[in-house]
Amino acid sequence: MTAAIEIRDVSIVRGGERIIEDADFTVEVGDYVGVVGPNGGGKTTLVHAILGLLPLERGSISIFGSPVGSFRDWKRVGYVSQDATDFDENFPMTVRELVGLGRLRRETLGRPLRPHDWERVDEALALMRLEDIRDRRVGHLSGGQKQRVFVAKALVRHPDLLILDEPAAGVDLQTQEEFYGLLAEVNREKGTTILMISHDLATVFCQMSKVVCVNRHVHFAPITPELDEGEFLKKAYGDHFTFVFHEHTCQFDHGGGADRG
């Protein structure tokens, strides 16, 4: 089967500084991948390169078997940026209307959505547990609700690959865990491949299938009971890094979850 994302010997330079060096890993179809690493380490730069938004100094990136520079089937890819939920509280659209924008295409701009489009919208709302607030103004929602709305907007075209840049930043831990759990359901039930930048190391190691650790150099590993998370993370965070388990819902029996210490 063709991989969702293939990255081979990629280096990226921005502003005269090498941000990513010799990245080499594969995201298979159906993976749920967490991208972690210290602030300024290059996580968002790597994601922007995968989306074809940045040039490469060296190497290659392929999406579903096509070089990213010539990939044209972007409806297969959903993306939620880091600042997607930053907008005016007086934003006039309802949840359902905003998610409906995800059904618009260049050729349908200015045309009302059709009944089957609204069916897809309602399916996406149900996936993100938003049915009860579908008619509320988006500007009046909590941070966690806004996150789910923008993920629903990305899911409304049924993408094969969903890329998220810190979608749970700024919300409490319980809301984060619920949010990541919903994404795990989308991954399992819909088969959607998910690549997500996250600072919640506990959730990454407890719910996801693979991890990418970025601090200029890129380290990649399947998440299995045999993986020594602390030693793996020290490759990017340094020898001072300690990995402390706490109470958490995990796919493996770690005796709890995991966090930075």
CYANA upper distance limits for C-alpha pairs under 8 A (distance plus 0.5 A):
  1 MET  CA     29 VAL  CA      8.41
  2 THR  CA     28 GLU  CA      8.18
  2 THR  CA     29 VAL  CA      8.11
  2 THR  CA     64 PHE  CA      6.43
  2 THR  CA     65 GLY  CA      6.43
  3 ALA  CA     26 THR  CA      7.37
  3 ALA  CA     27 VAL  CA      6.68
  3 ALA  CA     28 GLU  CA      5.13
  3 ALA  CA     29 VAL  CA      6.25
  3 ALA  CA     63 ILE  CA      8.02
  3 ALA  CA     64 PHE  CA      6.15
  3 ALA  CA     65 GLY  CA      7.12
  4 ALA  CA     26 THR  CA      8.27
  4 ALA  CA     27 VAL  CA      6.16
  4 ALA  CA     28 GLU  CA      5.80
  4 ALA  CA     29 VAL  CA      5.63
  4 ALA  CA     62 SER  CA      8.48
  4 ALA  CA     63 ILE  CA      6.12
  4 ALA  CA     64 PHE  CA      5.16
  4 ALA  CA     65 GLY  CA      7.93
  4 ALA  CA    161 LEU  CA      7.68
  4 ALA  CA    193 THR  CA      7.92
  5 ILE  CA     26 THR  CA      6.26
  5 ILE  CA     27 VAL  CA      5.49
  5 ILE  CA     28 GLU  CA      7.37
  5 ILE  CA     50 ILE  CA      8.40
  5 ILE  CA     61 ILE  CA      7.67
  5 ILE  CA     62 SER  CA      6.20
  5 ILE  CA     63 ILE  CA      5.32
  5 ILE  CA     64 PHE  CA      6.74
  5 ILE  CA     65 GLY  CA      8.26
  6 GLU  CA     24 ASP  CA      8.42
  6 GLU  CA     25 PHE  CA      6.84
  6 GLU  CA     26 THR  CA      5.12
  6 GLU  CA     27 VAL  CA      6.96
  6 GLU  CA     60 SER  CA      8.49
  6 GLU  CA     61 ILE  CA      6.11
  6 GLU  CA     62 SER  CA      5.55
  6 GLU  CA     63 ILE  CA      7.17
  6 GLU  CA     65 GLY  CA      8.27
  7 ILE  CA     23 ALA  CA      7.22
  7 ILE  CA     24 ASP  CA      5.65
  7 ILE  CA     25 PHE  CA      5.83
  7 ILE  CA     26 THR  CA      6.63
  7 ILE  CA     59 GLY  CA      8.21
  7 ILE  CA     60 SER  CA      6.50
  7 ILE  CA     61 ILE  CA      5.13
  7 ILE  CA     62 SER  CA      7.14
  8 ARG  CA     22 ASP  CA      8.25
  8 ARG  CA     23 ALA  CA      7.01
  8 ARG  CA     24 ASP  CA      5.10
  8 ARG  CA     25 PHE  CA      7.20
  8 ARG  CA     59 GLY  CA      6.07
  8 ARG  CA     60 SER  CA      5.82
  8 ARG  CA     61 ILE  CA      6.95
  9 ASP  CA     21 GLU  CA      8.26
  9 ASP  CA     22 ASP  CA      4.99
  9 ASP  CA     23 ALA  CA      5.66
  9 ASP  CA     24 ASP  CA      5.63
  9 ASP  CA     58 ARG  CA      7.45
  9 ASP  CA     59 GLY  CA      5.23
  9 ASP  CA     60 SER  CA      7.40
 10 VAL  CA     20 ILE  CA      7.76
 10 VAL  CA     21 GLU  CA      6.86
 10 VAL  CA     22 ASP  CA      5.46
 10 VAL  CA     23 ALA  CA      5.34
 10 VAL  CA     24 ASP  CA      7.13
 10 VAL  CA     56 LEU  CA      7.32
 10 VAL  CA     57 GLU  CA      7.93
 10 VAL  CA     58 ARG  CA      5.91
 10 VAL  CA     59 GLY  CA      4.67
 10 VAL  CA     60 SER  CA      6.53
 10 VAL  CA     61 ILE  CA      8.07
 11 SER  CA     18 ARG  CA      7.75
 11 SER  CA     19 ILE  CA      8.04
 11 SER  CA     20 ILE  CA      5.48
 11 SER  CA     21 GLU  CA      4.78
 11 SER  CA     22 ASP  CA      5.79
 11 SER  CA     23 ALA  CA      7.10
 11 SER  CA     56 LEU  CA      6.67
 11 SER  CA     57 GLU  CA      5.94
 11 SER  CA     58 ARG  CA      5.67
 11 SER  CA     59 GLY  CA      7.03
 12 ILE  CA     18 ARG  CA      6.33
 12 ILE  CA     19 ILE  CA      6.21
 12 ILE  CA     20 ILE  CA      5.45
 12 ILE  CA     21 GLU  CA      7.12
 12 ILE  CA     55 PRO  CA      7.71
 12 ILE  CA     56 LEU  CA      5.54
 12 ILE  CA     57 GLU  CA      5.58
 12 ILE  CA     58 ARG  CA      7.57
 13 VAL  CA     17 GLU  CA      5.80
 13 VAL  CA     18 ARG  CA      4.69
 13 VAL  CA     19 ILE  CA      6.11
 13 VAL  CA     20 ILE  CA      7.60
 13 VAL  CA     56 LEU  CA      7.80
 13 VAL  CA     57 GLU  CA      6.66
 14 ARG  CA     18 ARG  CA      6.90
 14 ARG  CA     19 ILE  CA      7.12
 18 ARG  CA    216 ARG  CA      8.11
 19 ILE  CA     41 GLY  CA      7.82
 19 ILE  CA     42 GLY  CA      6.24
 19 ILE  CA     45 THR  CA      8.02
 19 ILE  CA    216 ARG  CA      5.81
 20 ILE  CA     42 GLY  CA      6.81
 20 ILE  CA     45 THR  CA      8.32
 20 ILE  CA     46 LEU  CA      7.69
 20 ILE  CA    215 ASN  CA      8.25
 20 ILE  CA    216 ARG  CA      4.98
 20 ILE  CA    217 HIS  CA      6.59
 20 ILE  CA    218 VAL  CA      7.97
 21 GLU  CA    216 ARG  CA      6.29
 21 GLU  CA    217 HIS  CA      5.83
 21 GLU  CA    218 VAL  CA      7.85
 22 ASP  CA     59 GLY  CA      8.46
 22 ASP  CA    217 HIS  CA      7.25
 22 ASP  CA    218 VAL  CA      7.86
 23 ALA  CA    217 HIS  CA      7.15
 23 ALA  CA    218 VAL  CA      5.74
 23 ALA  CA    219 HIS  CA      8.26
 24 ASP  CA    218 VAL  CA      7.95
 25 PHE  CA    220 PHE  CA      7.04
 27 VAL  CA     31 ASP  CA      6.91
 27 VAL  CA     33 VAL  CA      8.16
 28 GLU  CA    193 THR  CA      8.25
 29 VAL  CA    191 GLY  CA      8.40
 29 VAL  CA    192 THR  CA      8.21
 29 VAL  CA    193 THR  CA      6.14
 30 GLY  CA    187 ASN  CA      7.28
 30 GLY  CA    188 ARG  CA      8.40
 30 GLY  CA    191 GLY  CA      5.83
 30 GLY  CA    192 THR  CA      6.34
 30 GLY  CA    193 THR  CA      5.00
 30 GLY  CA    194 ILE  CA      8.07
 31 ASP  CA    187 ASN  CA      8.20
 31 ASP  CA    192 THR  CA      8.44
 31 ASP  CA    193 THR  CA      5.64
 31 ASP  CA    194 ILE  CA      6.84
 31 ASP  CA    195 LEU  CA      8.42
 31 ASP  CA    208 MET  CA      8.47
 31 ASP  CA    209 SER  CA      6.64
 31 ASP  CA    210 LYS  CA      7.59
 32 TYR  CA    184 ALA  CA      8.04
 32 TYR  CA    187 ASN  CA      7.21
 32 TYR  CA    193 THR  CA      6.44
 32 TYR  CA    194 ILE  CA      5.26
 32 TYR  CA    195 LEU  CA      6.67
 32 TYR  CA    208 MET  CA      5.63
 32 TYR  CA    209 SER  CA      5.78
 32 TYR  CA    210 LYS  CA      6.98
 33 VAL  CA    194 ILE  CA      6.51
 33 VAL  CA    195 LEU  CA      5.25
 33 VAL  CA    196 MET  CA      6.71
 33 VAL  CA    204 VAL  CA      8.29
 33 VAL  CA    208 MET  CA      6.35
 33 VAL  CA    209 SER  CA      6.50
 33 VAL  CA    210 LYS  CA      5.28
 33 VAL  CA    211 VAL  CA      5.96
 33 VAL  CA    212 VAL  CA      7.72
 34 GLY  CA    195 LEU  CA      6.56
 34 GLY  CA    196 MET  CA      5.57
 34 GLY  CA    197 ILE  CA      6.35
 34 GLY  CA    198 SER  CA      6.93
 34 GLY  CA    204 VAL  CA      6.02
 34 GLY  CA    208 MET  CA      7.09
 34 GLY  CA    210 LYS  CA      6.97
 34 GLY  CA    211 VAL  CA      5.34
 34 GLY  CA    212 VAL  CA      6.64
 35 VAL  CA     43 LYS  CA      7.33
 35 VAL  CA    195 LEU  CA      7.65
 35 VAL  CA    196 MET  CA      6.27
 35 VAL  CA    197 ILE  CA      4.93
 35 VAL  CA    198 SER  CA      6.59
 35 VAL  CA    211 VAL  CA      6.44
 35 VAL  CA    212 VAL  CA      5.17
 35 VAL  CA    213 CYS  CA      6.38
 35 VAL  CA    214 VAL  CA      7.71
 36 VAL  CA     43 LYS  CA      7.61
 36 VAL  CA    197 ILE  CA      6.53
 36 VAL  CA    198 SER  CA      6.23
 36 VAL  CA    199 HIS  CA      6.64
 36 VAL  CA    201 LEU  CA      7.86
 36 VAL  CA    211 VAL  CA      7.88
 36 VAL  CA    212 VAL  CA      6.69
 36 VAL  CA    213 CYS  CA      5.37
 36 VAL  CA    214 VAL  CA      6.68
 37 GLY  CA     41 GLY  CA      6.71
 37 GLY  CA     43 LYS  CA      7.53
 37 GLY  CA    199 HIS  CA      8.00
 37 GLY  CA    213 CYS  CA      5.79
 37 GLY  CA    214 VAL  CA      5.41
 37 GLY  CA    215 ASN  CA      6.41
 37 GLY  CA    236 ALA  CA      6.96
 37 GLY  CA    237 TYR  CA      7.40
 38 PRO  CA    214 VAL  CA      8.04
 38 PRO  CA    215 ASN  CA      7.06
 38 PRO  CA    236 ALA  CA      8.06
 38 PRO  CA    237 TYR  CA      7.03
 40 GLY  CA    215 ASN  CA      8.16
 41 GLY  CA    214 VAL  CA      6.35
 41 GLY  CA    215 ASN  CA      4.47
 41 GLY  CA    216 ARG  CA      6.08
 42 GLY  CA     46 LEU  CA      6.61
 42 GLY  CA    214 VAL  CA      6.76
 42 GLY  CA    215 ASN  CA      6.62
 42 GLY  CA    216 ARG  CA      6.47
 43 LYS  CA     47 VAL  CA      6.95
 43 LYS  CA    197 ILE  CA      7.43
 43 LYS  CA    214 VAL  CA      6.46
 43 LYS  CA    215 ASN  CA      8.23
 44 THR  CA     48 HIS  CA      6.58
 44 THR  CA    165 ASP  CA      7.45
 44 THR  CA    197 ILE  CA      8.17
 45 THR  CA     49 ALA  CA      6.75
 45 THR  CA     54 LEU  CA      8.29
 46 LEU  CA     50 ILE  CA      6.85
 47 VAL  CA     51 LEU  CA      6.85
 47 VAL  CA    163 ILE  CA      8.41
 47 VAL  CA    165 ASP  CA      8.32
 48 HIS  CA     52 GLY  CA      6.85
 48 HIS  CA     53 LEU  CA      5.67
 48 HIS  CA     54 LEU  CA      6.56
 49 ALA  CA     53 LEU  CA      5.96
 49 ALA  CA     54 LEU  CA      5.29
 49 ALA  CA     55 PRO  CA      7.33
 49 ALA  CA     56 LEU  CA      7.86
 50 ILE  CA     61 ILE  CA      7.06
 50 ILE  CA     63 ILE  CA      8.39
 50 ILE  CA     68 VAL  CA      7.64
 51 LEU  CA     68 VAL  CA      7.78
 52 GLY  CA     68 VAL  CA      6.25
 52 GLY  CA     69 GLY  CA      6.79
 56 LEU  CA     60 SER  CA      8.06
 60 SER  CA     67 PRO  CA      7.71
 61 ILE  CA     67 PRO  CA      6.39
 61 ILE  CA     68 VAL  CA      6.28
 62 SER  CA     66 SER  CA      5.53
 62 SER  CA     67 PRO  CA      4.72
 62 SER  CA     68 VAL  CA      5.62
 63 ILE  CA     67 PRO  CA      6.86
 63 ILE  CA     68 VAL  CA      6.34
 63 ILE  CA     71 PHE  CA      7.46
 66 SER  CA     70 SER  CA      7.25
 66 SER  CA     71 PHE  CA      6.06
 67 PRO  CA     71 PHE  CA      6.47
 73 ASP  CA     77 VAL  CA      8.41
 74 TRP  CA     78 GLY  CA      8.43
 75 LYS  CA    157 ARG  CA      7.46
 75 LYS  CA    159 PRO  CA      6.92
 76 ARG  CA    157 ARG  CA      8.34
 76 ARG  CA    158 HIS  CA      7.93
 76 ARG  CA    159 PRO  CA      4.85
 76 ARG  CA    160 ASP  CA      5.62
 76 ARG  CA    161 LEU  CA      6.77
 77 VAL  CA    159 PRO  CA      5.65
 77 VAL  CA    160 ASP  CA      6.66
 77 VAL  CA    161 LEU  CA      5.30
 77 VAL  CA    162 LEU  CA      6.31
 77 VAL  CA    163 ILE  CA      7.96
 78 GLY  CA    154 ALA  CA      5.37
 78 GLY  CA    155 LEU  CA      7.06
 78 GLY  CA    159 PRO  CA      6.19
 78 GLY  CA    160 ASP  CA      8.43
 78 GLY  CA    161 LEU  CA      6.68
 78 GLY  CA    162 LEU  CA      5.11
 78 GLY  CA    163 ILE  CA      6.61
 79 TYR  CA    154 ALA  CA      6.69
 79 TYR  CA    162 LEU  CA      6.37
 79 TYR  CA    163 ILE  CA      5.28
 79 TYR  CA    164 LEU  CA      6.32
 80 VAL  CA     84 ALA  CA      6.90
 80 VAL  CA    150 PHE  CA      7.22
 80 VAL  CA    151 VAL  CA      7.14
 80 VAL  CA    154 ALA  CA      7.38
 80 VAL  CA    163 ILE  CA      6.99
 80 VAL  CA    164 LEU  CA      5.43
 80 VAL  CA    165 ASP  CA      6.85
 80 VAL  CA    167 PRO  CA      7.76
 81 SER  CA    164 LEU  CA      6.82
 81 SER  CA    165 ASP  CA      5.75
 81 SER  CA    166 GLU  CA      8.26
 81 SER  CA    167 PRO  CA      8.07
 82 GLN  CA    164 LEU  CA      8.11
 82 GLN  CA    165 ASP  CA      5.38
 82 GLN  CA    166 GLU  CA      6.12
 82 GLN  CA    167 PRO  CA      6.85
 84 ALA  CA    150 PHE  CA      7.68
 85 THR  CA    143 GLY  CA      8.05
 85 THR  CA    146 LYS  CA      6.55
 85 THR  CA    147 GLN  CA      7.06
 85 THR  CA    150 PHE  CA      7.99
 87 PHE  CA     91 PHE  CA      7.59
 87 PHE  CA    139 GLY  CA      8.01
 88 ASP  CA    139 GLY  CA      7.06
 89 GLU  CA    138 VAL  CA      8.28
 89 GLU  CA    139 GLY  CA      4.55
 89 GLU  CA    140 HIS  CA      6.78
 90 ASN  CA    139 GLY  CA      6.12
 90 ASN  CA    140 HIS  CA      8.39
 91 PHE  CA    137 ARG  CA      7.88
 91 PHE  CA    138 VAL  CA      7.18
 91 PHE  CA    139 GLY  CA      5.69
 92 PRO  CA    137 ARG  CA      6.76
 92 PRO  CA    138 VAL  CA      7.79
 92 PRO  CA    139 GLY  CA      7.71
 93 MET  CA     97 GLU  CA      6.45
 93 MET  CA     98 LEU  CA      6.57
 93 MET  CA    137 ARG  CA      6.13
 93 MET  CA    138 VAL  CA      6.61
 93 MET  CA    139 GLY  CA      8.46
 94 THR  CA     98 LEU  CA      6.70
 94 THR  CA    134 ARG  CA      7.27
 94 THR  CA    135 ASP  CA      5.82
 94 THR  CA    136 ARG  CA      5.69
 94 THR  CA    137 ARG  CA      4.72
 94 THR  CA    138 VAL  CA      5.92
 95 VAL  CA     99 VAL  CA      6.75
 95 VAL  CA    133 ILE  CA      7.54
 95 VAL  CA    134 ARG  CA      5.39
 95 VAL  CA    135 ASP  CA      6.42
 95 VAL  CA    136 ARG  CA      6.46
 95 VAL  CA    137 ARG  CA      6.70
 95 VAL  CA    138 VAL  CA      5.93
 95 VAL  CA    149 VAL  CA      7.14
 96 ARG  CA    100 GLY  CA      6.58
 96 ARG  CA    121 VAL  CA      7.59
 96 ARG  CA    122 ASP  CA      8.24
 96 ARG  CA    125 LEU  CA      8.18
 96 ARG  CA    134 ARG  CA      5.52
 96 ARG  CA    135 ASP  CA      6.79
 97 GLU  CA    101 LEU  CA      7.18
 98 LEU  CA    102 GLY  CA      8.05
 98 LEU  CA    138 VAL  CA      8.38
 98 LEU  CA    149 VAL  CA      8.39
 98 LEU  CA    153 LYS  CA      7.58
 99 VAL  CA    103 ARG  CA      8.34
 99 VAL  CA    121 VAL  CA      6.79
 99 VAL  CA    125 LEU  CA      8.41
 99 VAL  CA    149 VAL  CA      7.19
 99 VAL  CA    150 PHE  CA      7.64
 99 VAL  CA    152 ALA  CA      6.74
 99 VAL  CA    153 LYS  CA      4.73
 99 VAL  CA    154 ALA  CA      8.47
 99 VAL  CA    156 VAL  CA      7.65
100 GLY  CA    104 LEU  CA      7.96
100 GLY  CA    113 LEU  CA      8.29
100 GLY  CA    117 ASP  CA      8.11
100 GLY  CA    118 TRP  CA      7.49
100 GLY  CA    121 VAL  CA      6.30
100 GLY  CA    153 LYS  CA      7.43
100 GLY  CA    156 VAL  CA      8.16
101 LEU  CA    153 LYS  CA      7.60
102 GLY  CA    153 LYS  CA      5.53
102 GLY  CA    154 ALA  CA      6.82
102 GLY  CA    155 LEU  CA      8.48
102 GLY  CA    156 VAL  CA      6.46
102 GLY  CA    157 ARG  CA      7.30
103 ARG  CA    113 LEU  CA      8.16
103 ARG  CA    117 ASP  CA      6.97
103 ARG  CA    121 VAL  CA      8.37
103 ARG  CA    156 VAL  CA      6.98
103 ARG  CA    157 ARG  CA      6.76
104 LEU  CA    108 THR  CA      6.49
104 LEU  CA    109 LEU  CA      6.73
104 LEU  CA    113 LEU  CA      8.30
105 ARG  CA    109 LEU  CA      6.71
113 LEU  CA    117 ASP  CA      6.32
113 LEU  CA    118 TRP  CA      7.37
114 ARG  CA    118 TRP  CA      7.09
115 PRO  CA    119 GLU  CA      6.83
116 HIS  CA    120 ARG  CA      6.93
117 ASP  CA    121 VAL  CA      6.85
118 TRP  CA    122 ASP  CA      6.68
119 GLU  CA    123 GLU  CA      6.74
120 ARG  CA    124 ALA  CA      6.78
120 ARG  CA    156 VAL  CA      6.36
120 ARG  CA    157 ARG  CA      7.99
121 VAL  CA    125 LEU  CA      6.74
121 VAL  CA    152 ALA  CA      8.43
121 VAL  CA    153 LYS  CA      8.40
121 VAL  CA    156 VAL  CA      6.20
122 ASP  CA    126 ALA  CA      6.65
122 ASP  CA    131 GLU  CA      8.07
123 GLU  CA    127 LEU  CA      6.76
123 GLU  CA    156 VAL  CA      8.16
124 ALA  CA    128 MET  CA      6.92
124 ALA  CA    152 ALA  CA      5.57
124 ALA  CA    153 LYS  CA      7.91
124 ALA  CA    155 LEU  CA      6.65
124 ALA  CA    156 VAL  CA      5.94
125 LEU  CA    129 ARG  CA      6.57
125 LEU  CA    130 LEU  CA      5.40
125 LEU  CA    131 GLU  CA      6.17
125 LEU  CA    134 ARG  CA      7.95
125 LEU  CA    149 VAL  CA      8.10
125 LEU  CA    152 ALA  CA      6.49
126 ALA  CA    130 LEU  CA      6.40
126 ALA  CA    131 GLU  CA      6.22
127 LEU  CA    152 ALA  CA      7.98
127 LEU  CA    182 LEU  CA      8.07
127 LEU  CA    186 VAL  CA      7.75
128 MET  CA    148 ARG  CA      6.33
128 MET  CA    149 VAL  CA      7.96
128 MET  CA    151 VAL  CA      8.19
128 MET  CA    152 ALA  CA      6.74
128 MET  CA    182 LEU  CA      7.07
130 LEU  CA    134 ARG  CA      6.53
130 LEU  CA    145 GLN  CA      8.42
130 LEU  CA    148 ARG  CA      8.15
130 LEU  CA    149 VAL  CA      7.97
136 ARG  CA    140 HIS  CA      7.82
136 ARG  CA    141 LEU  CA      8.30
137 ARG  CA    141 LEU  CA      7.71
138 VAL  CA    146 LYS  CA      7.44
141 LEU  CA    145 GLN  CA      6.33
141 LEU  CA    146 LYS  CA      6.55
142 SER  CA    146 LYS  CA      6.74
143 GLY  CA    147 GLN  CA      6.85
143 GLY  CA    170 GLY  CA      8.05
143 GLY  CA    171 VAL  CA      6.86
144 GLY  CA    148 ARG  CA      6.99
144 GLY  CA    168 ALA  CA      7.69
144 GLY  CA    171 VAL  CA      6.82
144 GLY  CA    175 THR  CA      6.82
144 GLY  CA    176 GLN  CA      8.11
144 GLY  CA    179 PHE  CA      8.09
145 GLN  CA    149 VAL  CA      6.76
146 LYS  CA    150 PHE  CA      6.89
147 GLN  CA    151 VAL  CA      6.80
147 GLN  CA    167 PRO  CA      6.77
147 GLN  CA    168 ALA  CA      7.47
148 ARG  CA    152 ALA  CA      6.55
148 ARG  CA    179 PHE  CA      7.85
149 VAL  CA    153 LYS  CA      6.73
150 PHE  CA    154 ALA  CA      6.78
151 VAL  CA    155 LEU  CA      6.62
152 ALA  CA    156 VAL  CA      6.51
154 ALA  CA    159 PRO  CA      8.10
154 ALA  CA    162 LEU  CA      8.05
155 LEU  CA    159 PRO  CA      6.57
155 LEU  CA    162 LEU  CA      8.24
159 PRO  CA    192 THR  CA      7.56
160 ASP  CA    191 GLY  CA      8.14
160 ASP  CA    192 THR  CA      5.64
160 ASP  CA    193 THR  CA      6.60
161 LEU  CA    192 THR  CA      6.31
161 LEU  CA    193 THR  CA      5.22
161 LEU  CA    194 ILE  CA      6.36
161 LEU  CA    195 LEU  CA      8.24
162 LEU  CA    192 THR  CA      7.42
162 LEU  CA    193 THR  CA      6.65
162 LEU  CA    194 ILE  CA      5.31
162 LEU  CA    195 LEU  CA      6.84
163 ILE  CA    194 ILE  CA      6.46
163 ILE  CA    195 LEU  CA      5.40
163 ILE  CA    196 MET  CA      6.23
164 LEU  CA    194 ILE  CA      8.30
164 LEU  CA    195 LEU  CA      6.90
164 LEU  CA    196 MET  CA      5.10
164 LEU  CA    197 ILE  CA      6.77
165 ASP  CA    196 MET  CA      6.40
165 ASP  CA    197 ILE  CA      5.41
165 ASP  CA    198 SER  CA      7.84
166 GLU  CA    196 MET  CA      7.39
166 GLU  CA    197 ILE  CA      5.48
166 GLU  CA    198 SER  CA      5.57
166 GLU  CA    199 HIS  CA      7.89
167 PRO  CA    196 MET  CA      8.44
167 PRO  CA    197 ILE  CA      8.26
167 PRO  CA    198 SER  CA      8.10
168 ALA  CA    176 GLN  CA      6.26
168 ALA  CA    179 PHE  CA      8.06
168 ALA  CA    198 SER  CA      8.09
169 ALA  CA    199 HIS  CA      8.50
171 VAL  CA    175 THR  CA      6.94
171 VAL  CA    176 GLN  CA      7.02
172 ASP  CA    176 GLN  CA      6.75
173 LEU  CA    177 GLU  CA      6.65
174 GLN  CA    178 GLU  CA      6.80
175 THR  CA    179 PHE  CA      6.57
176 GLN  CA    180 TYR  CA      6.63
177 GLU  CA    181 GLY  CA      6.55
177 GLU  CA    203 THR  CA      7.49
178 GLU  CA    182 LEU  CA      6.84
179 PHE  CA    183 LEU  CA      7.03
180 TYR  CA    184 ALA  CA      6.72
180 TYR  CA    203 THR  CA      7.83
180 TYR  CA    207 GLN  CA      8.46
181 GLY  CA    185 GLU  CA      6.90
181 GLY  CA    207 GLN  CA      8.23
182 LEU  CA    186 VAL  CA      6.92
183 LEU  CA    187 ASN  CA      6.66
184 ALA  CA    188 ARG  CA      6.66
184 ALA  CA    207 GLN  CA      7.60
184 ALA  CA    208 MET  CA      8.15
185 GLU  CA    189 GLU  CA      6.22
185 GLU  CA    190 LYS  CA      8.30
186 VAL  CA    190 LYS  CA      5.79
186 VAL  CA    191 GLY  CA      7.44
186 VAL  CA    192 THR  CA      6.88
187 ASN  CA    191 GLY  CA      5.47
187 ASN  CA    192 THR  CA      5.25
187 ASN  CA    193 THR  CA      6.76
187 ASN  CA    194 ILE  CA      7.38
188 ARG  CA    192 THR  CA      7.97
198 SER  CA    204 VAL  CA      8.01
200 ASP  CA    204 VAL  CA      6.98
200 ASP  CA    259 ASP  CA      7.88
201 LEU  CA    205 PHE  CA      6.73
201 LEU  CA    258 ALA  CA      6.96
201 LEU  CA    259 ASP  CA      6.11
201 LEU  CA    260 ARG  CA      7.61
202 ALA  CA    206 CYS  CA      6.46
202 ALA  CA    248 HIS  CA      8.01
202 ALA  CA    257 GLY  CA      5.88
202 ALA  CA    258 ALA  CA      4.60
202 ALA  CA    259 ASP  CA      5.56
203 THR  CA    207 GLN  CA      6.12
203 THR  CA    208 MET  CA      7.88
203 THR  CA    250 CYS  CA      8.35
203 THR  CA    257 GLY  CA      8.11
203 THR  CA    258 ALA  CA      8.15
204 VAL  CA    208 MET  CA      5.77
204 VAL  CA    211 VAL  CA      7.71
205 PHE  CA    209 SER  CA      8.40
205 PHE  CA    211 VAL  CA      8.19
205 PHE  CA    223 ILE  CA      7.03
205 PHE  CA    229 GLU  CA      8.27
205 PHE  CA    250 CYS  CA      8.34
205 PHE  CA    257 GLY  CA      8.43
205 PHE  CA    258 ALA  CA      7.71
206 CYS  CA    248 HIS  CA      8.37
206 CYS  CA    249 THR  CA      7.33
206 CYS  CA    250 CYS  CA      4.70
206 CYS  CA    251 GLN  CA      5.94
206 CYS  CA    252 PHE  CA      7.19
206 CYS  CA    257 GLY  CA      6.96
206 CYS  CA    258 ALA  CA      8.14
207 GLN  CA    250 CYS  CA      6.55
207 GLN  CA    251 GLN  CA      6.25
208 MET  CA    223 ILE  CA      7.60
209 SER  CA    222 PRO  CA      6.54
209 SER  CA    223 ILE  CA      5.72
209 SER  CA    224 THR  CA      8.23
210 LYS  CA    220 PHE  CA      7.94
210 LYS  CA    221 ALA  CA      6.26
210 LYS  CA    222 PRO  CA      4.71
210 LYS  CA    223 ILE  CA      5.46
211 VAL  CA    220 PHE  CA      6.28
211 VAL  CA    221 ALA  CA      6.04
211 VAL  CA    222 PRO  CA      6.86
211 VAL  CA    223 ILE  CA      7.15
212 VAL  CA    218 VAL  CA      7.25
212 VAL  CA    219 HIS  CA      6.17
212 VAL  CA    220 PHE  CA      5.03
212 VAL  CA    221 ALA  CA      7.26
213 CYS  CA    218 VAL  CA      6.20
213 CYS  CA    219 HIS  CA      5.55
213 CYS  CA    220 PHE  CA      6.85
213 CYS  CA    233 LEU  CA      7.48
213 CYS  CA    236 ALA  CA      6.95
214 VAL  CA    218 VAL  CA      5.15
214 VAL  CA    219 HIS  CA      7.04
214 VAL  CA    236 ALA  CA      6.86
215 ASN  CA    236 ALA  CA      5.82
215 ASN  CA    237 TYR  CA      8.12
217 HIS  CA    236 ALA  CA      8.08
219 HIS  CA    235 LYS  CA      8.10
219 HIS  CA    236 ALA  CA      8.38
222 PRO  CA    227 LEU  CA      8.32
223 ILE  CA    227 LEU  CA      6.76
224 THR  CA    252 PHE  CA      8.34
225 PRO  CA    252 PHE  CA      6.87
225 PRO  CA    253 ASP  CA      8.46
227 LEU  CA    232 PHE  CA      8.28
228 ASP  CA    232 PHE  CA      6.68
229 GLU  CA    233 LEU  CA      6.59
229 GLU  CA    243 PHE  CA      7.78
230 GLY  CA    234 LYS  CA      6.74
230 GLY  CA    241 PHE  CA      7.98
230 GLY  CA    242 THR  CA      6.74
230 GLY  CA    243 PHE  CA      5.59
231 GLU  CA    235 LYS  CA      7.55
232 PHE  CA    236 ALA  CA      8.46
233 LEU  CA    237 TYR  CA      6.48
233 LEU  CA    238 GLY  CA      8.20
233 LEU  CA    241 PHE  CA      8.08
234 LYS  CA    238 GLY  CA      5.05
234 LYS  CA    239 ASP  CA      5.92
234 LYS  CA    240 HIS  CA      8.13
234 LYS  CA    241 PHE  CA      6.37
235 LYS  CA    239 ASP  CA      8.31
237 TYR  CA    241 PHE  CA      6.52
241 PHE  CA    260 ARG  CA      7.86
241 PHE  CA    261 GLY  CA      7.30
242 THR  CA    260 ARG  CA      6.80
242 THR  CA    261 GLY  CA      5.62
243 PHE  CA    258 ALA  CA      7.08
243 PHE  CA    259 ASP  CA      6.38
243 PHE  CA    260 ARG  CA      5.75
243 PHE  CA    261 GLY  CA      6.24
244 VAL  CA    258 ALA  CA      6.08
244 VAL  CA    259 ASP  CA      5.87
244 VAL  CA    260 ARG  CA      6.72
244 VAL  CA    261 GLY  CA      6.40
245 PHE  CA    254 HIS  CA      8.14
245 PHE  CA    255 GLY  CA      7.92
245 PHE  CA    256 GLY  CA      6.14
245 PHE  CA    257 GLY  CA      5.46
245 PHE  CA    258 ALA  CA      4.66
245 PHE  CA    259 ASP  CA      6.65
246 HIS  CA    255 GLY  CA      8.34
246 HIS  CA    256 GLY  CA      5.44
246 HIS  CA    257 GLY  CA      5.32
246 HIS  CA    258 ALA  CA      6.29
246 HIS  CA    259 ASP  CA      7.74
247 GLU  CA    255 GLY  CA      8.13
247 GLU  CA    256 GLY  CA      4.87
247 GLU  CA    257 GLY  CA      5.85
248 HIS  CA    256 GLY  CA      5.48
248 HIS  CA    257 GLY  CA      4.74
248 HIS  CA    258 ALA  CA      8.02
249 THR  CA    256 GLY  CA      7.47
249 THR  CA    257 GLY  CA      7.08
250 CYS  CA    254 HIS  CA      7.91
250 CYS  CA    256 GLY  CA      7.50
250 CYS  CA    257 GLY  CA      6.83
